[in-house]
Amino acid sequence: MGEAALPFTAASFDTFVSQKKIMAARCKKCGNLILPPRNMCGKCYGAELEWEEVAGKGKLISFTVIGVGPTPMINEGYNRDNPYCSGVVQLEAGPRICTQILGVDAKHPENIKLNTPLVADFVERGSYSLVPVIANIKKTYLAFRPTE
């Protein structure tokens, strides 16, 4: 299935991430770039969209450190003694995206600096499932890490 045939949904976004691509929806009416993609422009409410690949470069504009996370992160070994950083990345292309920030010291958040230049990284981990038979399926997730 080609890019043009995929609907503008989170599932399609995940498909592109599994291919190590960051794809956004571009509104043909006003030019707004929408990430994560949705099936309608939040700026002009237009529904005529097209896929556009965006570069994985940006900067950290907000973050939090999480010690008690969702089950998939607990399964990856994150906990109160081993927290992880989640942040908002302002992409050079314009949109913002919330994602895990790798390569920072989440145990010492005072050392994490806003406006740090970041680059996309694609992390493969187990996907949580309520069905034990498929609990070990791997999934690719979008994350960012400092360029320095």
ROVO-485269 format. One line per field, with one value per atom (N, C-alpha, C, O, CB): x, y, z; atom name. Coordinates in steps of 0.05 Angstrom, whole numbers. Each point is the difference from the previous one (the first is absolute). Glycine has a CB too. Layout:
N
c1 = X_...
c2 = Y_...
c3 = Z_...
atom = CA_...
//
This chain:
148
c1 = 17_-17_18_17_-54_34_16_-8_-22_28_11_-5_-27_-15_64_-55_-25_-24_-21_44_-22_-23_-5_-22_30_11_-3_-17_3_41_-63_-16_17_22_-63_33_14_-7_-16_17_11_-6_26_22_-66_41_22_12_24_-44_2_10_17_21_-62_34_17_26_21_-62_40_25_18_24_-49_14_16_12_22_-52_15_11_24_20_-66_45_23_23_23_-54_26_21_14_24_-49_10_12_19_18_-59_37_17_22_15_-53_39_19_-3_19_13_-58_-7_-19_-17_22_-2_-19_-17_9_23_-57_-19_-21_-12_21_-14_-21_-21_5_29_-56_-21_3_2_-33_30_1_-27_-10_60_-62_-26_4_16_-33_3_3_-14_6_-5_-19_-15_17_2_-45_54_15_30_14_-57_51_29_9_24_-17_-25_7_11_-10_-26_57_13_-10_4_37_-53_-13_15_3_-47_53_15_-6_2_35_-46_-6_-24_-16_33_-18_-20_-29_-5_39_-52_-28_-14_12_-9_-28_-14_-13_-15_7_14_-11_20_12_-61_52_18_-12_-24_41_-2_-9_0_-10_26_-4_2_-23_-14_63_-54_-21_-23_-20_54_-32_-19_-3_-20_-4_44_0_5_13_3_-27_3_17_2_-46_54_16_30_11_-46_46_27_18_-9_-11_46_19_23_5_-16_23_23_25_5_-25_35_25_21_-6_-18_47_20_15_6_0_-2_15_26_2_-46_64_26_-2_-16_39_-8_0_18_17_-28_9_17_-17_-21_58_-30_-15_14_24_-65_26_11_-20_-24_52_-17_-17_-12_14_15_-56_-13_-14_-7_1_3_-13_6_4_-41_38_5_-10_-5_44_-42_-5_14_6_-51_51_13_-21_-15_61_-48_-21_12_17_-46_21_10_-21_7_22_-54_-22_-15_-18_14_12_-11_-20_-7_49_-50_-19_15_24_-51_11_10_23_20_-65_43_22_27_21_-54_32_25_10_24_-38_-4_7_14_20_-58_26_12_27_16_-62_53_26_20_23_-45_13_18_-1_16_12_-46_-2_-17_-21_25_5_-14_10_14_-20_-1_8_30_11_-53_56_29_13_24_-26_-13_10_-21_-13_41_-31_-20_8_23_-37_-6_6_-11_-16_14_11_-7_-19_5_39_-66_-19_-1_-1_-27_28_1_-15_-10_53_-45_-12_22_17_-60_44_20_-12_-20_45_-13_-8_17_24_-36_-1_14_8_-15_-9_46_8_-22_-3_52_-63_-22_-24_-17_33_-18_-22_-16_-3_2_-9_-17_15_25_-54_15_10_-9_-22_23_15_-8_10_22_-21_-17_7_13_-11_-27_60_15_19_5_-10_17_21_25_7_-28_36_25_22_2_-22_36_21_26_3_-25_42_26_2_19_-12_-26_1_-1_-9_-13_32_1_-26_-3_53_-69_-26_1_-18_-2_42_3_8_-2_15_-3_8_-12_14_29_-69_-14_10_-4_-35_52_11_22_7_-17_21_20_-11_14_17_-58_-13_-7_-13_-6_28_-3_-20_0_47_-64_-18_15_23_-59_25_12_24_15_-30_19_20_-6_-23_32_10_-6_-3_15_12_-47_-7_-2_-4_-20_28_-3_-17_2_43_-60_-18_16_22_-57_24_10_-24_-22_63_-37_-21_7_21_-34_-4_6_-19_-24_41_-6_-16_-2_20_-6_-39_-5_-24_-15_36_-24_-24_-25_0_27_-48_-25_-18_-2_6_-16_-17_-25_-13_31_-26_-24_-14_13_6_-45_-15_-1_-7_-20_34_0_29_17_-57_46_28_13_25_-37_-3_12_13_21_-56_24_12_15_5_-42_44_12_28_10_-37_41_27_3_22_-9_-33_1_16_-5_-39_62_16_-13_-14_56_-39_-11_21_16_-63_47_19_-13_-23_46_-9_-10_18_24_-44_8_15_10_-16_-11_52_12_19_6_-11_15_21_23_-4_-31_58_24_16_-2_3_15_16_20_10_-14_9_19_28_19_-53_38_28_12_22_-35
c2 = -23_23_25_2_-27_43_24_21_-2_-8_29_22_13_5_3_-2_15_-16_12_9_-48_-16_-3_-8_-16_31_-3_23_23_-47_17_21_16_-9_-19_52_18_-7_14_23_-58_-10_-7_0_-19_15_-9_-26_-5_30_-43_-26_3_-14_-8_40_5_13_-7_13_12_12_-21_0_42_-61_-22_-18_-9_9_-3_-15_14_-14_-3_43_15_-1_-3_33_-28_-2_-27_-1_33_-53_-27_0_-17_-4_39_3_21_7_-21_24_21_26_12_-48_43_25_16_-12_-9_47_17_14_17_-9_-16_10_17_-8_-32_63_19_3_-7_31_-13_7_30_16_-53_43_28_7_-13_10_25_9_14_18_-13_-14_12_27_16_-62_51_26_23_21_-47_21_22_-5_18_-8_-35_-6_-8_-6_38_-34_-8_-28_-18_47_-34_-26_-12_12_2_-38_-12_-25_-19_37_-18_-22_-3_20_-14_-29_-24_6_18_-47_14_6_-5_-18_6_28_-3_3_9_9_-26_1_26_3_-51_69_26_21_-4_-13_39_21_15_8_-3_-2_14_30_15_-53_48_29_10_19_-22_-10_10_-20_5_21_-50_-21_-13_-13_36_-19_-13_-30_-9_52_-58_-29_-11_-24_22_20_-8_1_21_-4_-41_-2_-17_-15_20_-2_-16_-7_16_5_-44_-8_16_6_-52_53_13_-10_0_41_-50_-9_25_18_-62_43_22_-11_-23_47_-6_-7_-3_13_12_-43_-6_18_-10_-36_72_19_20_9_-14_12_20_7_-3_-15_29_8_-6_-1_38_-41_-7_26_19_-59_41_24_-5_20_-5_-40_-6_-29_-16_51_-42_-28_-6_18_-19_-25_-9_-27_-13_36_-30_-25_-18_9_13_-47_-18_-24_-14_29_-20_-23_-22_-24_54_-24_-20_4_16_-16_-16_2_-22_-16_38_-22_-21_-27_-1_36_-56_-27_-5_-12_-2_24_-5_11_-11_11_23_12_-14_-3_47_-54_-16_-26_-8_28_-32_-24_5_-19_3_41_7_6_6_12_-20_4_28_6_-40_51_27_-2_-13_35_-8_1_24_17_-68_52_23_2_22_-27_-18_1_3_7_-36_26_3_14_-11_-32_70_15_5_-3_25_-13_8_28_11_-59_60_27_0_-13_30_-2_4_30_16_-58_49_29_8_-17_17_26_12_10_16_-3_-22_7_19_-6_-37_67_19_-7_4_33_-49_-8_24_20_-63_42_21_6_22_-34_-9_2_15_8_-51_47_16_-14_12_9_-45_-12_-8_-2_-14_11_-11_-28_-8_54_-62_-28_-8_7_-18_-4_-11_-28_-16_42_-30_-25_-5_18_-13_-28_-6_14_1_-46_56_12_-19_-4_52_-58_-19_16_23_-61_25_12_24_15_-30_18_20_-14_-23_58_-22_-12_6_20_-15_-23_3_-1_10_-30_9_-1_28_6_-55_66_27_20_11_-28_21_17_29_14_-42_37_27_3_23_-20_-24_1_-1_4_-26_18_0_28_14_-61_56_28_4_-15_23_12_7_12_10_-1_-12_9_-17_7_39_-69_-19_-10_-9_-5_16_-11_-31_-14_52_-48_-28_-11_14_-8_-33_-14_-25_-12_29_-25_-23_-26_-3_27_-42_-27_-18_7_8_-39_-20_-23_-13_27_-20_-19_-24_4_32_-60_-24_-12_-5_-3_4_-13_-18_0_39_-55_-17_16_22_-58_26_14_-14_-25_39_1_-11_-12_13_20_-56_-13_-14_-11_5_7_-14_-30_-16_57_-48_-28_-11_8_-1_-24_-9_-12_3_-12_-3_-12_20_-5_-30_60_20_22_21_-30_3_20_7_21_-39_1_5_13_-1_-37_49_13_26_15_-36_26_24_22_-5_-22_52_23_22_2_-15_29_22_25_7_-28_36_25_23_-3_-23_49_24_12_2_7_-2_14_21_0_-42_58_20_-1_-8_37_-21_2_24_11_-61_60_24_-6_-22_36_7_-3_2_-8_27_-8_5_-25_0_46
c3 = 0_0_0_18_7_-44_-2_20_13_-61_52_19_-5_19_-15_-29_-6_8_5_-43_39_6_30_8_-50_59_29_11_-8_11_16_12_20_8_-13_11_18_29_13_-48_45_27_15_-11_-6_43_17_-10_1_38_-48_-10_-24_-3_21_-36_-24_9_-11_-18_48_11_11_-6_17_4_10_-22_3_38_-62_-23_-12_-5_-5_8_-11_20_-8_-17_51_20_-2_3_27_-35_-3_-24_-1_23_-41_-23_4_-18_-11_54_9_-16_-9_21_-15_-13_19_13_-60_47_14_-21_-15_54_-40_-20_13_20_-49_18_10_-22_-23_53_-22_-19_-7_18_0_-44_-9_-11_-17_7_21_-10_-27_-2_50_-68_-26_-2_-17_-2_38_-1_12_-12_16_20_14_3_8_16_-29_2_27_4_-39_55_27_0_-14_32_-2_2_27_21_-49_26_23_9_-15_0_40_11_30_14_-48_43_-15_-19_5_32_-59_-20_10_16_-51_25_5_-27_-19_67_-49_-26_-6_-20_26_11_-5_11_21_-19_-17_9_24_-1_-46_68_24_-3_17_9_-48_-5_-16_7_-4_-26_-18_-3_-14_-11_38_-1_-28_-5_42_-53_-27_3_19_-40_3_0_-23_-4_27_-40_-23_9_2_-36_39_11_-17_-18_63_-41_-14_20_18_-63_41_17_-7_-24_29_16_-5_21_24_-43_9_19_11_-14_-12_53_13_11_8_3_-11_11_31_13_-51_48_29_15_16_-26_7_14_14_-10_-23_58_15_25_3_-22_38_26_22_-5_-17_45_24_11_7_4_-10_11_26_14_-61_55_26_6_-18_12_32_7_28_16_-47_36_27_3_-20_22_23_6_13_18_-12_-16_9_14_-12_-26_62_15_2_4_22_-29_1_-27_-2_54_-71_-27_-7_17_-30_-12_-9_-2_0_-26_24_0_-20_7_7_-39_-19_10_-5_-32_50_10_25_4_-22_35_23_-10_11_17_-49_-12_-11_-3_-7_3_-11_23_-6_-36_66_23_12_18_-38_11_12_25_1_-46_66_26_16_-11_10_26_17_2_2_24_-27_2_-28_-1_41_-61_-27_-17_-17_21_1_-14_-29_-8_51_-58_-28_-5_16_-31_-6_-7_-24_-20_38_-15_-21_-5_18_-6_-38_-6_-24_-16_38_-26_-23_-18_9_16_-50_-19_-20_-13_19_-9_-21_-25_0_34_-54_-24_-17_0_1_-15_-18_-21_-10_18_-15_-20_10_-15_-5_47_11_22_21_-64_38_20_25_0_-36_57_25_4_-9_30_-8_5_28_8_-57_63_27_-5_-14_37_-9_-5_23_16_-66_51_20_-9_-24_36_7_-5_11_24_-21_-21_8_3_-8_-17_38_2_19_-1_-44_63_21_27_2_-32_51_27_14_14_-12_-4_12_31_13_-54_52_29_10_24_-26_-16_8_-20_-17_37_-18_-20_0_-20_26_15_1_-22_-7_56_-59_-21_-28_-20_51_-34_-26_-7_15_-8_-30_-7_-23_-20_34_-11_-21_-24_4_30_-57_-25_-9_-18_29_2_-8_-28_-5_53_-67_-27_1_14_-35_7_1_-28_-20_63_-45_-25_5_22_-39_-2_3_2_-11_-15_42_3_-1_8_20_-37_-2_18_-4_-43_67_21_-4_-2_34_-32_-1_28_13_-61_56_26_-2_-20_44_-3_1_2_12_9_-33_1_21_-1_-48_66_21_-12_-18_51_-24_-9_23_17_-63_46_20_-5_17_-10_-32_-8_2_-16_-14_49_4_-25_-3_49_-64_-24_-17_-13_14_-2_-18_16_-10_-23_58_18_-10_8_30_-53_-8_-27_-12_41_-40_-26_3_19_-33_-4_1_-16_-20_25_5_-13_0_18_-4_-35_-2_10_-8_-32_57_11_-8_-3_42_-42_-5_26_19_-61_43_23_-11_-24_55_-14_-8_20_23_-44_11_18_-8_-22_27_15_-6_-23_-3_51_-64_-22_9_-14_-17_54_11_11_10_0
atom = N_CA_C_O_CB_N_CA_C_O_CB_N_CA_C_O_CB_N_CA_C_O_CB_N_CA_C_O_CB_N_CA_C_O_CB_N_CA_C_O_CB_N_CA_C_O_CB_N_CA_C_O_CB_N_CA_C_O_CB_N_CA_C_O_CB_N_CA_C_O_CB_N_CA_C_O_CB_N_CA_C_O_CB_N_CA_C_O_CB_N_CA_C_O_CB_N_CA_C_O_CB_N_CA_C_O_CB_N_CA_C_O_CB_N_CA_C_O_CB_N_CA_C_O_CB_N_CA_C_O_CB_N_CA_C_O_CB_N_CA_C_O_CB_N_CA_C_O_CB_N_CA_C_O_CB_N_CA_C_O_CB_N_CA_C_O_CB_N_CA_C_O_CB_N_CA_C_O_CB_N_CA_C_O_CB_N_CA_C_O_CB_N_CA_C_O_CB_N_CA_C_O_CB_N_CA_C_O_CB_N_CA_C_O_CB_N_CA_C_O_CB_N_CA_C_O_CB_N_CA_C_O_CB_N_CA_C_O_CB_N_CA_C_O_CB_N_CA_C_O_CB_N_CA_C_O_CB_N_CA_C_O_CB_N_CA_C_O_CB_N_CA_C_O_CB_N_CA_C_O_CB_N_CA_C_O_CB_N_CA_C_O_CB_N_CA_C_O_CB_N_CA_C_O_CB_N_CA_C_O_CB_N_CA_C_O_CB_N_CA_C_O_CB_N_CA_C_O_CB_N_CA_C_O_CB_N_CA_C_O_CB_N_CA_C_O_CB_N_CA_C_O_CB_N_CA_C_O_CB_N_CA_C_O_CB_N_CA_C_O_CB_N_CA_C_O_CB_N_CA_C_O_CB_N_CA_C_O_CB_N_CA_C_O_CB_N_CA_C_O_CB_N_CA_C_O_CB_N_CA_C_O_CB_N_CA_C_O_CB_N_CA_C_O_CB_N_CA_C_O_CB_N_CA_C_O_CB_N_CA_C_O_CB_N_CA_C_O_CB_N_CA_C_O_CB_N_CA_C_O_CB_N_CA_C_O_CB_N_CA_C_O_CB_N_CA_C_O_CB_N_CA_C_O_CB_N_CA_C_O_CB_N_CA_C_O_CB_N_CA_C_O_CB_N_CA_C_O_CB_N_CA_C_O_CB_N_CA_C_O_CB_N_CA_C_O_CB_N_CA_C_O_CB_N_CA_C_O_CB_N_CA_C_O_CB_N_CA_C_O_CB_N_CA_C_O_CB_N_CA_C_O_CB_N_CA_C_O_CB_N_CA_C_O_CB_N_CA_C_O_CB_N_CA_C_O_CB_N_CA_C_O_CB_N_CA_C_O_CB_N_CA_C_O_CB_N_CA_C_O_CB_N_CA_C_O_CB_N_CA_C_O_CB_N_CA_C_O_CB_N_CA_C_O_CB_N_CA_C_O_CB_N_CA_C_O_CB_N_CA_C_O_CB_N_CA_C_O_CB_N_CA_C_O_CB_N_CA_C_O_CB_N_CA_C_O_CB_N_CA_C_O_CB_N_CA_C_O_CB_N_CA_C_O_CB_N_CA_C_O_CB_N_CA_C_O_CB_N_CA_C_O_CB_N_CA_C_O_CB_N_CA_C_O_CB_N_CA_C_O_CB_N_CA_C_O_CB_N_CA_C_O_CB_N_CA_C_O_CB_N_CA_C_O_CB_N_CA_C_O_CB_N_CA_C_O_CB_N_CA_C_O_CB_N_CA_C_O_CB_N_CA_C_O_CB_N_CA_C_O_CB_N_CA_C_O_CB_N_CA_C_O_CB_N_CA_C_O_CB_N_CA_C_O_CB_N_CA_C_O_CB_N_CA_C_O_CB_N_CA_C_O_CB_N_CA_C_O_CB_N_CA_C_O_CB_N_CA_C_O_CB_N_CA_C_O_CB_N_CA_C_O_CB_N_CA_C_O_CB_N_CA_C_O_CB_N_CA_C_O_CB_N_CA_C_O_CB
//
